[in-house]
Amino acid sequence: MVKHIVVYTLKEGVNKPEAIEIIRSVLEPLVGVIPGLTHMEIRATYQGGMDYALYSEFESKEALANYAQHPAHLAAKEHFWNFLNTRVAADYEV
């Protein structure tokens, strides 16, 4: 299993609670749609200088790589990509 953790900051002027809800509403439903994606959650953060965290689990490294280019994921990103400022990611196998 691969765990994929990403933390983000949003651009200045973005309504953060609204943006995070939009992001959550388009990404979390991808579980069961994209092969190998077994869990996804998006939550606002309360410390550390980032605005929200994405935590997801994949069956394999290949499943994570496929997720990045999957048409459903690319379509979901169209709803929020313009909100994002910075991104820091970490992936590891368990």
C-alpha positions as CSV (number, residue, x, y, z in Angstrom):
1,M,0.0,0.0,0.0
2,V,1.1,3.6,-0.7
3,K,0.1,6.5,1.4
4,H,0.0,9.9,-0.4
5,I,0.0,13.0,1.8
6,V,-0.1,16.5,0.4
7,V,-0.5,19.9,2.2
8,Y,-1.4,23.0,0.4
9,T,-1.7,26.8,0.8
10,L,-4.4,28.6,-1.0
11,K,-4.0,31.9,-2.9
12,E,-4.6,35.2,-1.1
13,G,-8.2,36.3,-1.4
14,V,-9.6,32.8,-1.8
15,N,-12.5,31.9,0.6
16,K,-10.7,29.1,2.3
17,P,-13.6,27.2,3.9
18,E,-15.6,27.3,0.6
19,A,-12.5,26.3,-1.5
20,I,-11.7,23.4,0.8
21,E,-15.3,22.2,0.6
22,I,-15.2,22.4,-3.2
23,I,-11.9,20.4,-3.3
24,R,-13.3,17.8,-0.9
25,S,-16.5,17.4,-2.8
26,V,-14.8,16.7,-6.1
27,L,-11.9,14.6,-4.9
28,E,-13.3,12.3,-2.2
29,P,-15.9,10.8,-4.6
30,L,-13.0,9.5,-6.8
31,V,-12.6,6.5,-4.4
32,G,-14.3,3.7,-6.3
33,V,-13.9,5.5,-9.6
34,I,-10.2,5.5,-10.1
35,P,-8.6,2.0,-9.9
36,G,-6.3,1.4,-7.0
37,L,-7.5,4.5,-5.0
38,T,-8.8,3.1,-1.8
39,H,-9.2,6.1,0.6
40,M,-9.2,9.9,0.3
41,E,-9.9,12.6,2.8
42,I,-9.4,16.4,2.6
43,R,-9.5,18.5,5.8
44,A,-8.7,22.0,6.8
45,T,-5.5,22.3,8.9
46,Y,-5.2,24.3,12.1
47,Q,-1.5,24.7,12.5
48,G,1.7,24.5,10.5
49,G,1.1,27.3,8.1
50,M,-0.8,25.3,5.5
51,D,-4.5,25.6,4.7
52,Y,-5.5,22.0,4.1
53,A,-4.2,18.5,3.9
54,L,-5.1,15.7,1.5
55,Y,-4.5,12.1,2.7
56,S,-5.0,9.2,0.4
57,E,-4.2,5.5,0.1
58,F,-3.4,3.5,-3.0
59,E,-2.9,-0.2,-3.7
60,S,0.5,0.4,-5.3
61,K,3.0,3.0,-6.7
62,E,1.5,2.2,-10.1
63,A,-2.0,3.0,-8.9
64,L,-0.8,6.4,-7.5
65,A,1.0,7.1,-10.9
66,N,-2.2,6.2,-12.8
67,Y,-4.3,8.4,-10.5
68,A,-2.2,11.5,-11.4
69,Q,-3.1,11.1,-15.1
70,H,-6.6,9.6,-14.8
71,P,-9.2,11.6,-16.7
72,A,-11.6,11.7,-13.6
73,H,-8.8,13.2,-11.5
74,L,-7.8,15.7,-14.2
75,A,-11.5,16.8,-14.6
76,A,-11.8,17.2,-10.8
77,K,-8.7,19.4,-10.7
78,E,-10.4,21.8,-13.1
79,H,-12.7,22.8,-10.3
80,F,-10.0,24.1,-8.0
81,W,-6.5,24.3,-9.6
82,N,-6.8,28.1,-9.7
83,F,-7.2,28.3,-5.9
84,L,-3.8,26.7,-5.1
85,N,-0.7,28.5,-4.1
86,T,1.8,26.0,-2.7
87,R,2.0,22.2,-2.5
88,V,4.2,19.8,-0.5
89,A,3.8,16.1,-1.0
90,A,5.1,12.9,0.5
91,D,4.5,9.3,-0.5
92,Y,5.6,6.2,1.3
93,E,4.9,2.4,1.2
94,V,3.7,0.4,4.1
